């Protein structure tokens, strides 16, 4: 004889597994394709994938980006280095971790002066990395950015 398992228990277990799977899917890496740049006007989509350059005074490959690739009022997401480099105003550069403080998803867009995590729509300021809206409440971690010739080196 098999033990008598209530149908509700089986249903609850199945729903739990389904919800766990949905939770994992929501936190998986989003599409990291780049948006179309707007010439650096500071409005619209300004996301660019930063190329990995080995220049920058001995910086490790992938930890630098060309100054010309960082639009004023926008920024770039350094895909291989887990950093975001922004230029809130002309000649002022900031760098932050590209890992969202809500669930650890990578940020995936920069629009209208905001760094956006599309996993759960958290938004951060390009000026200081502070949380603007969404479920994230903590700022993105600040990183050091140093200009070396025509490159920005992040550490």
N, C-alpha and C positions, 0 to 999 in steps of 0.2 A: 504494500500500500504506500502511496506517495503522500507526503504531508499536504495538508489542505492549506494552500496559499490564497489569501483573499485577492480578488481581482483588483481591488483598489491599490494594494501594495505593488502589484506588477505595473499598474498604470503610473503610479507615483515614481517608481524606479525608472521607467521608460522616459517620463517627462524630465526627470533629473538629468539623465544622460543627454537628452536632446538640448536642454538649456545649457549644459556644460559645453557642448559642441558649438552652440551659437556664441557663447562667450568667448571661446577660443578663436572663432572666425572673426569676431569683432575686433580682436586685438592683434590679428595677424597684420603683416606688413601691407600697407596700402600700395596702390600703383604709384611708383615714384617717377613716373614720366614727368618731364619738365613742361611747364606752361609756356605760353608764348610771351616773350618779353615785350615790353612796351617802350623800349628806348630809354628807360630810366626816368620817366616823368613822375613816378611816385604814386600813380593811381593805376588801378587795374592789376593784372597779374604781372608780377615781377620776379617770379621764381625762375632761377637758372640752376642747372646742375653745374657745380664748379668742377672744372677739369683738374685732374691730378697733375700738378707740376712739381718737378724736383727742384725748382729754383727757390730762392729765398734765403740765401746765406746758410746752406747746409741743413735746411729743414728736411724732415722726413717726407718722402713722397706722399702726396695727398693731404698734407697739413698746410698747404699754401694755396692761394688763389690770386689771380691777377687783379689789381686795383680796378682796371677797366671793366672787369666782369661783375662788379658789385654796383648796381644802380643806386643813385640817390633816391631816398624814400623807399628803398626795397632791400634786397639782399640775395644771397645765394645759400643753398643748402649743400654742404660739402658731404656728398654721399659716402665717400670712403673714409672720412675722418670723424664722422658724428658731430660735426659742428655746423652752426649757422653763422654767417658773417653778414652784418647789415651796415648800411650807411644812412642813418636817419637824416643827417644833413650833410651837405657837401663837405668832404674831407674828414668827417667824423666816422670812424669805424668801430663797430662793436662785434663781439663774438659770444656765442652761447652754445650750450649743449643742444644737440638736435633731438634729444630724447624727452618726450612729453612727461611732465611731472605727475600726470594723472594715472596712466596705466603703462607707461614705458614704451608707447608706440613712437616711431620716428615721425617728426614733423614732416609735412609733405608739400607745403605751399607757403608763399609769402605774397600777400595781397593787401593793398590799401593800408600800409604801415603796420601790418599784423603778420606774425608767424602763426601758421595754422596747422593743427594736428587734426587730420580728417578722420581719425579713428572715432572720436567722440566730439569733434568740433570745438576743442579747446583753442583759445586764441591768446597770443602773447604779444607784447609791445616790441617793435624793432628797436626802440630807444634803450630799454633797460631789461628786457626779457620778462617783465612782470606779467602775471596772469590778468587778462582783460575780461574774458568770459569763458563759459563752458564749465565742465566739471573740474578742470585743473584749478587749484587754488594757490599753488606755489609757483614762483618764477622759474624760468629755465636757468640752469646753472651758468654763471658767467665764466668766460674763458679769456685768456690774454691774447690780444691781437697786436702784432708789431708790423709796421711797414718797413720793408727792405727793398729799396728800389721800386720797381713796378709791381711788387708782390706783397701780399699780406700773409704773414705767418701766424698760425693759431696754435696755442699751447695751453 
